[in-house]
Amino acid sequence: MISLRRSGDRGHFDHGWLKTHHTFSFGEYHDPQHMRFRSLRVMNEDWVAPGRGFGMHPHQDMEIVTYVLEGSLKHIDSMGNTSTLNAGDFQRMTAGTGVTHSEVNPSSDQEVHLYQIWLFPEAKGLQPSYQERRLVEAPTIDGLQLVAARRGDNHALTIHQDVSIYLGSILGASSVSHELAPGRHAWLQVLRGTAMVGDTLLMAGDGAAFSDEPKVTVRGTGAAAEIMLFDLA
């Protein structure tokens, strides 16, 4: 079964300095039909104005993954980490027993475009920790780059949950496929461009949930596309 989540149906807020889309319920946006998918709890697409951002705020018992598509994002946290993520960078923060952090666009003239993803951890009360990787460090497997996994295999970020996260670029009419083991599920998010799943056209911002499917196959439409794929228990 494949269920679509169209970009235009997501929750949307324009705060001036922040333009944001919520695939699942988040903050002021509440949609009882779209609370989560498996361990995937938050899928936010944000555009943050130059010099603006989120001040220090707390998190607990959540795996938080950030991917910067364009621009830069400065991160500071209570674990002592200070870092600037640039386009193509991934970050994983395990909030565990509790952590505070800030995320600010350090540019004076360029907007930052990013995805922030939250997953429920496999256990509560984990030790807070932090990792980041550049996209070029992610290995390619069957056309998909493994950027995060439960054991951090092949230089991937370590996620404390039974999930693997892949990034894929599709050029022209090429395709990528990912087999799902029995009992596994998948979430596909189109980050840029357009792509086909079967006879269905997906646009940037669209998502699709896969359950009881043997594999996920995504085809290009002629123009370049970028996708993120989650293999979930």
Helices and strands as residue ranges (DSSP letters): E 2-5, G 7-9, E 11-14, E 18-22, E 40-48, E 53-59, E 63-70, E 72-77, E 82-86, E 89-94, E 99-104, E 112-119, E 129-134, G 135-137, E 140-141, E 144-149, G 153-155, E 157-158, E 163-170, E 175-179, E 185-192, E 195-197, E 200-202, E 207-211, E 215-220, E 225-232
